[in-house]
């Protein structure tokens, strides 16, 4: 497993932007697929984006969010633009061994950060 620490959450108005970052330690970062999930109150954790050898996005964030990784700095980021109130959630960084298939199922990720709150006001 890797240790993950998220940062960058906060309060933003609808239409605004935020950038989340996740710092990883403990294993060879480049060998891991990295993902972002989110969980709103009363809802299940849902997939947002992932970066293995390629990227994958949830339909709800395509064109608005962008995932990137820096293997030299052991970080993965999520740039969130055109934010909507429905994007309000706790956002989690997750990791799993890298595969050619970009996995979007939360239970298949074995390392998780503590989460960072994103609140979008209308």
N, C-alpha and C positions, 0 to 999 in steps of 0.2 A: 504494500500500500504506500501511497504518498500522503504527505500532510499538506493540507490546502487551507489558505487563508484569504478570504475575500475582502475587498475594500471598494469604496466608491459609491455606495448607496446614498440615498438622501431624498429630499422633497423637491419636486419640480412641477412646474405648471404644464398642463397639456400643451403639446406641441414642442416642448423643450427636449433637451438631450442630457444624457448621463453616460458616463463611461465607468464600467465595472472592471476591476482587475482581480486576478487570483494568482497568488504566489504559491508555487509548489516546492516541496523539499522532500528529501528522503530517498528518492529513486532517480533513475535516468529519465528526465522529463520527456525527451524526444521519443521514448518508447511507449508513451501513453497517449491515448485519445483523451481529449478534454472536452467537457460539455458544460452547458449552463442549463439549469432547470429553475422553475419557480413554483411557488406555492402561495396561493391567496387564501385568506381566511375561509374555512369551511369547504375548501376545494382540495382535490388531490394534486400532488406534485406533477407538474407537466413539463415536457421537454421544450426547450427554447432553441438551442443551437449546439452544434458539436463540430469539432475539428479533429479528424483522424488524419488520413492521407488527403482527404478532401473535406469539404464542409457540408453541413446539412442544417436546414432551418425549419422551424415550425411554420406552417402557412400563415399563422397570425402575426408573425414578425418579419416575414420576407419583405425585403425592400426597405425596411426600417432599421433593423439590427444587423450588426456585422461582428462576427467572431474573428479574432486573430490570435496568434501565438508567437512568442519569441523564445525559441529553444535555448538561446544563449543566456537569457535572463530567467528562464524557468517560470514564465508568466503566460497567462491567457487572459484576454480582454474581451469585453462585450461592449461595443459602441451602440448605444440606443438613441435613435433619433425619432422625431415625430411621435413622442410618447403620448399615450392615451391613458385615461383613468383606469381602463381595464388591464393595463400593464402593472398596476399596483400589486405587489407581492413581495415575499422574501425570495431573493435570488440566491441559488446555490451553485457553487462550482463542484464538478465531479470529475473523476478520472477512472480509466480502466485501461488495461493493456491494448495497444493499438491494433486494429484490424482494418482490412480493406473495406469492410462494411461499416458505415457510420451508424453507430447504435444510438437509438433514441429512447430506449427503455430504461427507466430509472433503476430498476432492480438489477440490471446488468453492470452497473457502475459500483465499484467496491471502495472508493475513497470519496469522501465528501467534506466540504468546508462547513463552517458554522452558519453561513448565510448572512446576507446583507439586505436590509429593508430598502425597497424602492417604493415611494409613494408619489403618485401623479394626481395632482389636483385639477379639477375641472374649472 
